[in-house]
Structure formats: structure tokens, C-alpha cells
Amino acid sequence: MDPLLAQSRFERDISSLIKNPENFEKVGVRLIKVEFPILIVGLWWESQKREMLLHIEADNYDYLPVQGWWVDASDKPLLSGKQQIPHGNGLQQQPNPYKIDRTWFCFRGWREYHDHESHQNVSWPSCRIDPEYKILGTIMQLRTNLNHGGVNPA
């Protein structure tokens, strides 16, 4: 892995968020922190009238897809069972299959999806050229899923 290449691709893939954060705020995505390899954004959860904080880690990007999990204002992972994290519409509430004590996302473009044994037929290199599976695409996917019917706090 080339750290300079990873940082360059990270910065390229989030450049519109950095240059025009107001455009993203209009659709419920607020830039909170960006410091390679970490990006933290707030996603507005309309049904709960609150913002969910999403921590994204892009170490080894784009050799590997990003990882992400829900966090509190101190950047500590939110855990299931405390009515803090969303579940439903594809958002997971069951424990992380990798025995890591934090939430995870089982969608293309997220590392846990591509690492999972049942998704080995969908390689990250075949997805990473599609904007839908780059960093901003995965953020927008979560924002859409979060605000779709059937998502409740777990």
C-alpha cells in the first residue's frame, strides 16, 4: 500500500464535500472532521429529528474499501441495545461479524461487506471505479437508507 496514493485518492473522492459543504448540508450531510484517513460526517435522521455521526476510516484506500461506524460526539462507537443506532432497511443491529465492538455496514463499498465470506464474488477492485461505491457514494447510500421507512433506533 502506498500511503501517499491512498491519501491522494481519499482527498480526490471527498473533494466536493470539502469544497462545497453547503451543498451536502442541504441534503442532510454535514462535514464535521476531515483528517486523512478519518472523515466524520453528520447524517440527518428525519424520523428521529436528530443527527447521526458517522466515522469513516480510509486507511489503505483505495486498495481496500473504507470502514465506517456510528459514533457519539466524542467519536466513541455507539452500541446496539441503547436505542442509539438505526436498524432496518439494511442497517445492521446484530454484532459485528469480525468481533469488533462497533456497528458495521453490509453494503457494497464498505470493507466489512467485501471481507464477508458470502460476498467474495463481489470484489472491491471491480466496484471502486463506480462513484456509487466511493466514499461520497457510500455516505449518500447510508443517508438514503437512514431516512427510508422502517428504520428505528436499536
C-alpha angles and dihedrals in degrees: 000000000000109000093201092051091047091051093046092052091045091052092044093051095050098035095109090053091051095044097042110023091155090066090057093044088059089063097042103269116119123188110228107163138359121181114141123283091018129070123176121190135172118231117200112233102203100191091053095038091228142101123252116210116223121199113203122190118196102182109152091014121192097014085064129023121252125273121222142181141168116265140182125241090279091055092250115143116260114229132215120254097046098084089249106109130059122245133180132056090063096315109129127234099168119095120284107270090222093062092247113141098236142074122278140195124235098199131110111273095039119100097231090056093053093042093052115106093230091058101049090114089066107068123200093228089059092051104039095079091061112087089218089069099041119096099277091043092054091048092051090047091056092046090053094046092045091056098043120103119274098040113128136167116271 
